[in-house]
Amino acid sequence: MNYERPKTGIDSFQLKCLGIFFMTLDHIGSYLVAGIGPNLFRTAGRIAAPLFLYVAVNSAHHTRNKLRYALRLYFAHVLICLITLFLTTCMRDVFGEHEQFSILPAFIYMIFIIWIREECRKPLFQILSIGMLILPNILLFLSGPFSEICHIFLPDLLSVPYSPFFVMMGICWYYAKSREKQMYILVAFSFLTLIGAQIVGRLNIWLYTGFFQASQFWMILFLPLMYLYNGQQGKPIRKFFYVYYPLHIYVLMLIGQW
């Protein structure tokens, strides 16, 4: 995918640093100041999720092995969830009671679906791969009292953070032929959150409310950062992000209990 890249702008390292900043604001709004008036932290934090999805899309373009990339995210997801489960059960008095927060399944499914389309040329392999996407939903239904553990090791596509529509946005970005089209896709999905929020609200149904809510529209604020991205890699901070992502949330959980 060839873009006309500006000589100036922000590289991948700078984009990730901005993502870490907005992600931290979002989680401060979620764990420390939730329910206290207009939550501007959460509004600004709407930039973080599409930003990191966009980073994952660009990483998928440049990685030599998409399946290995997805597996690396999967193992990170499982580790984060197991630590979170331990802290919020065995150490509940210290960290409080919280739900799992890993957004990585959305990235994993996006990359896995792209891998299926590009690598599984034979129809039989495509059918088997699609079956693998459905399998976690079946196992989760049958897992009974072990559903939480099952959901950690086999996250299902239908309940990924921000809904399958978020995964779909990443796939659309991946196959877009220009930066301009990627920006149009962001605008379209941003307005889709508003339309979906109205439909869900009027019909009084509980359907993908993590995505179909008015506040999610503000992910459109990622637009200027997408425009400024120059396609350059910059300094690698992959290991730092894998550590910072869960660690800062655990610190916020701890502070929130004081």
C-alpha positions as CSV (number, residue, x, y, z in Angstrom):
1,M,0.0,0.0,0.0
2,N,1.8,3.2,-1.2
3,Y,0.9,6.5,0.3
4,E,2.2,10.0,-0.5
5,R,3.9,10.7,2.7
6,P,4.7,14.2,3.9
7,K,8.3,14.9,4.7
8,T,7.2,16.3,8.1
9,G,4.7,14.9,10.5
10,I,4.7,12.3,13.2
11,D,6.2,8.9,13.0
12,S,5.0,5.6,14.6
13,F,7.0,6.2,17.8
14,Q,5.5,9.6,18.3
15,L,2.0,8.3,17.4
16,K,2.3,5.6,20.0
17,C,3.5,8.1,22.6
18,L,0.4,10.2,21.9
19,G,-1.7,7.1,22.2
20,I,-0.2,6.3,25.6
21,F,-1.0,9.8,26.7
22,F,-4.6,9.7,25.6
23,M,-5.0,6.2,26.9
24,T,-3.9,7.3,30.3
25,L,-6.3,10.2,30.3
26,D,-9.1,7.8,29.3
27,H,-8.3,5.4,32.2
28,I,-8.0,8.2,34.7
29,G,-11.5,9.2,33.6
30,S,-12.7,5.6,34.0
31,Y,-11.0,4.6,37.3
32,L,-10.6,7.8,39.2
33,V,-13.2,10.5,38.2
34,A,-16.0,8.5,36.7
35,G,-19.4,10.0,37.5
36,I,-18.0,13.4,38.5
37,G,-19.6,15.9,36.1
38,P,-18.7,16.1,32.4
39,N,-15.8,13.6,32.0
40,L,-13.4,15.4,29.6
41,F,-10.8,12.7,30.4
42,R,-13.0,10.1,28.7
43,T,-13.8,12.4,25.8
44,A,-10.1,13.0,25.0
45,G,-9.4,9.4,25.7
46,R,-11.7,8.4,22.7
47,I,-8.6,9.0,20.6
48,A,-6.6,6.2,22.1
49,A,-8.5,3.1,20.8
50,P,-8.7,4.0,17.1
51,L,-5.1,5.3,17.3
52,F,-3.8,1.9,18.5
53,L,-6.0,0.1,16.1
54,Y,-4.4,2.2,13.3
55,V,-0.9,1.3,14.7
56,A,-1.9,-2.4,14.6
57,V,-3.1,-2.0,11.0
58,N,0.2,-0.5,9.9
59,S,2.1,-3.2,11.8
60,A,0.1,-5.8,9.9
61,H,1.2,-4.2,6.7
62,H,4.9,-4.4,7.6
63,T,5.1,-7.6,9.6
64,R,6.5,-10.7,7.7
65,N,4.3,-13.1,9.6
66,K,0.8,-11.9,10.5
67,L,-0.1,-15.1,12.4
68,R,3.0,-14.8,14.6
69,Y,2.0,-11.2,15.3
70,A,-1.5,-12.2,16.3
71,L,-0.1,-14.9,18.5
72,R,2.1,-12.4,20.3
73,L,-0.9,-10.2,21.0
74,Y,-2.8,-13.3,22.1
75,F,-0.2,-14.3,24.7
76,A,0.0,-10.7,26.0
77,H,-3.8,-10.7,26.3
78,V,-3.9,-14.0,28.3
79,L,-1.2,-12.8,30.6
80,I,-2.9,-9.5,31.3
81,C,-6.2,-11.1,31.9
82,L,-4.8,-13.7,34.3
83,I,-3.0,-11.0,36.3
84,T,-6.1,-8.9,36.4
85,L,-8.2,-11.9,37.5
86,F,-5.7,-12.6,40.4
87,L,-5.6,-8.9,41.5
88,T,-9.4,-8.4,41.4
89,T,-10.2,-11.6,43.2
90,C,-7.4,-12.6,45.5
91,M,-6.4,-9.0,46.3
92,R,-9.9,-7.4,45.9
93,D,-9.6,-5.4,49.1
94,V,-6.5,-3.7,47.7
95,F,-7.4,-3.3,44.0
96,G,-11.1,-3.4,44.1
97,E,-13.5,-5.3,41.9
98,H,-13.1,-4.6,38.2
99,E,-13.9,-6.2,34.9
100,Q,-11.3,-7.4,32.4
101,F,-10.0,-4.5,30.3
102,S,-7.8,-6.0,27.6
103,I,-8.6,-4.5,24.2
104,L,-6.2,-6.8,22.4
105,P,-8.8,-9.4,21.2
106,A,-10.1,-6.7,18.8
107,F,-6.6,-6.4,17.3
108,I,-6.1,-10.2,17.3
109,Y,-9.3,-10.9,15.3
110,M,-8.6,-8.1,12.9
111,I,-5.2,-9.5,12.1
112,F,-6.4,-13.1,12.0
113,I,-9.3,-12.3,9.6
114,I,-6.8,-10.5,7.3
115,W,-4.5,-13.5,7.5
116,I,-7.3,-15.9,6.6
117,R,-8.1,-13.7,3.5
118,E,-4.5,-13.5,2.4
119,E,-3.1,-16.9,3.3
120,C,-5.9,-19.4,3.2
121,R,-6.5,-19.6,-0.6
122,K,-8.3,-23.0,-0.6
123,P,-12.0,-22.9,0.2
124,L,-11.7,-25.7,2.7
125,F,-9.1,-23.8,4.7
126,Q,-11.2,-20.7,4.6
127,I,-14.2,-22.7,6.0
128,L,-12.1,-24.2,8.7
129,S,-10.7,-20.8,9.6
130,I,-14.1,-19.2,9.8
131,G,-15.1,-22.1,12.0
132,M,-12.3,-21.2,14.4
133,L,-13.8,-17.7,14.7
134,I,-17.2,-19.2,15.7
135,L,-15.8,-21.9,18.0
136,P,-15.1,-19.6,21.0
137,N,-18.8,-18.6,21.0
138,I,-19.9,-22.2,21.2
139,L,-17.4,-23.1,23.9
140,L,-18.2,-20.0,26.0
141,F,-21.9,-21.0,25.9
142,L,-21.0,-24.5,27.1
143,S,-18.4,-23.5,29.7
144,G,-21.0,-22.8,32.5
145,P,-19.2,-21.8,35.7
146,F,-15.8,-21.6,33.9
147,S,-17.0,-19.0,31.4
148,E,-14.7,-16.3,32.7
149,I,-11.6,-18.5,32.4
150,C,-12.8,-19.7,29.0
151,H,-13.3,-16.1,27.8
152,I,-9.7,-15.3,28.7
153,F,-8.2,-18.1,26.7
154,L,-10.8,-18.0,23.9
155,P,-12.1,-14.5,23.5
156,D,-15.1,-14.5,21.1
157,L,-15.5,-12.1,18.2
158,L,-19.0,-11.0,19.1
159,S,-18.0,-9.6,22.5
160,V,-14.6,-8.0,21.7
161,P,-14.1,-4.6,23.2
162,Y,-15.8,-1.9,21.1
163,S,-17.7,-4.6,19.2
164,P,-17.1,-6.3,15.9
165,F,-17.7,-3.0,14.2
166,F,-14.3,-1.8,15.6
167,V,-12.7,-4.9,14.1
168,M,-14.4,-4.1,10.8
169,M,-13.1,-0.5,10.8
170,G,-9.5,-1.9,11.2
171,I,-10.0,-4.3,8.3
172,C,-11.4,-1.4,6.1
173,W,-8.3,0.7,7.0
174,Y,-6.0,-2.2,6.0
175,Y,-7.5,-2.5,2.5
176,A,-8.0,1.2,1.9
177,K,-5.7,2.3,-1.0
178,S,-5.0,5.8,0.3
179,R,-4.7,7.9,3.5
180,E,-7.7,9.9,2.3
181,K,-9.9,6.8,2.2
182,Q,-8.8,5.8,5.6
183,M,-9.8,9.2,6.9
184,Y,-13.2,8.9,5.3
185,I,-13.6,5.4,6.9
186,L,-12.9,6.9,10.3
187,V,-15.5,9.7,9.7
188,A,-18.1,7.1,8.6
189,F,-17.6,4.8,11.6
190,S,-17.6,7.8,13.9
191,F,-21.1,8.8,12.7
192,L,-22.1,5.2,12.8
193,T,-21.7,5.3,16.5
194,L,-24.1,8.2,16.8
195,I,-26.7,6.5,14.5
196,G,-26.3,3.2,16.3
197,A,-26.7,5.0,19.7
198,Q,-30.0,6.5,18.6
199,I,-31.3,3.2,17.3
200,V,-30.2,1.3,20.4
201,G,-31.7,4.0,22.6
202,R,-35.0,4.2,20.8
203,L,-35.5,0.4,20.7
204,N,-34.3,0.0,24.2
205,I,-32.0,-2.9,23.4
206,W,-28.6,-3.7,24.9
207,L,-26.5,-4.1,21.7
208,Y,-22.8,-3.2,21.5
209,T,-23.2,-0.2,23.8
210,G,-19.4,0.0,24.0
211,F,-19.5,1.2,20.4
212,F,-23.0,2.5,20.0
213,Q,-22.8,5.4,22.4
214,A,-22.7,9.2,21.7
215,S,-19.4,9.7,23.5
216,Q,-17.7,7.2,21.1
217,F,-18.2,9.7,18.3
218,W,-15.3,11.6,19.6
219,M,-12.9,9.0,18.2
220,I,-13.2,11.3,15.2
221,L,-10.6,13.5,17.1
222,F,-8.0,11.0,15.8
223,L,-8.5,12.4,12.3
224,P,-5.7,15.1,12.4
225,L,-3.2,12.6,13.9
226,M,-4.0,10.2,11.1
227,Y,-3.4,12.9,8.6
228,L,-0.1,13.9,10.2
229,Y,1.3,10.3,10.4
230,N,4.2,10.2,7.9
231,G,4.5,6.4,7.7
232,Q,8.0,6.2,9.4
233,Q,8.7,3.8,12.1
234,G,10.7,5.9,14.6
235,K,12.0,4.3,17.8
236,P,10.6,0.9,18.7
237,I,8.6,0.8,22.0
238,R,6.8,-2.5,21.7
239,K,8.0,-4.0,25.0
240,F,7.4,-0.7,26.8
241,F,3.7,-0.6,25.7
242,Y,3.1,-4.2,26.7
243,V,4.3,-3.4,30.2
244,Y,2.8,0.1,30.5
245,Y,-0.6,-0.8,29.3
246,P,-1.7,-3.1,32.2
247,L,0.7,-1.6,34.8
248,H,-0.8,1.9,34.7
249,I,-4.3,0.5,35.0
250,Y,-3.3,-1.5,38.1
251,V,-1.8,1.6,39.6
252,L,-5.1,3.5,38.9
253,M,-7.1,0.7,40.4
254,L,-4.9,0.9,43.5
255,I,-5.3,4.7,43.8
256,G,-9.0,4.4,43.3
257,Q,-9.3,2.3,46.4
258,W,-7.7,4.9,48.7
